[in-house]
Amino acid sequence: MSEEENGQIHIDAQDASAGRKTGVVRWILLISMVSLIMIFAIVLIVAPAMAPDSGDAFGAADILEAPAVLA
């Protein structure tokens, strides 16, 4: 709890932080980062397999070869 020494009030760490430190935020950050990396890896693996067979993984060659339409 709190103690008073020489006119100074000293409060222990648990009372000062109004609770205990469980590290929940650290676990949420870790789980979300691992999930993000796994989703990114899946997209990098699946995207080339679903791309048109133009030699370009993301289909940019088809866009560059399309005729320009001038208005």
C-alpha positions in Angstrom: 0.0 0.0 0.0 1.1 3.5 0.5 3.6 4.6 3.1 4.8 8.1 4.2 8.5 8.7 4.9 10.0 12.1 5.6 7.0 13.9 4.1 7.1 11.7 0.9 4.4 9.3 -0.1 5.6 5.9 -1.5 3.2 3.7 -3.4 4.1 0.2 -4.5 4.0 -0.7 -8.2 0.7 -2.7 -8.2 -1.2 0.1 -6.5 0.3 2.7 -8.8 -0.6 0.9 -11.9 -4.1 0.1 -10.6 -3.8 -3.7 -11.2 -1.4 -6.4 -12.1 0.7 -6.6 -15.3 -0.4 -9.7 -17.3 1.2 -8.9 -20.6 -2.1 -9.3 -22.6 -1.1 -6.6 -25.1 2.2 -8.4 -25.8 0.3 -11.6 -26.7 -2.2 -9.7 -28.9 0.6 -8.1 -30.8 2.5 -11.4 -31.2 -0.6 -13.3 -32.4 -1.6 -10.5 -34.8 1.9 -10.3 -36.3 2.1 -14.0 -36.8 -1.3 -14.0 -38.5 -0.3 -11.1 -40.7 2.9 -12.9 -41.8 1.0 -16.1 -42.5 -1.7 -14.3 -44.6 1.0 -12.4 -46.5 2.9 -15.7 -47.3 -0.4 -17.4 -48.4 -1.1 -14.4 -50.8 2.4 -14.6 -52.2 2.1 -18.3 -52.8 -1.5 -18.3 -54.3 -1.3 -15.1 -56.4 1.1 -16.4 -59.0 -0.9 -19.6 -59.4 -4.1 -17.6 -60.1 -2.5 -15.1 -62.5 -3.0 -15.3 -66.2 -0.3 -17.2 -68.1 1.5 -14.1 -69.4 4.8 -14.7 -67.7 4.1 -12.0 -65.2 2.9 -13.0 -61.7 0.5 -10.1 -61.2 -0.7 -9.6 -64.8 1.0 -6.2 -65.3 2.1 -7.3 -68.8 -1.5 -7.5 -69.9 -2.1 -3.9 -68.8 0.9 -2.6 -70.6 0.0 -4.4 -73.9 -3.6 -3.1 -73.9 -4.3 -0.5 -76.6 -4.7 3.0 -75.3 -8.1 4.6 -75.6 -8.0 8.4 -76.1 -11.2 10.3 -75.4 
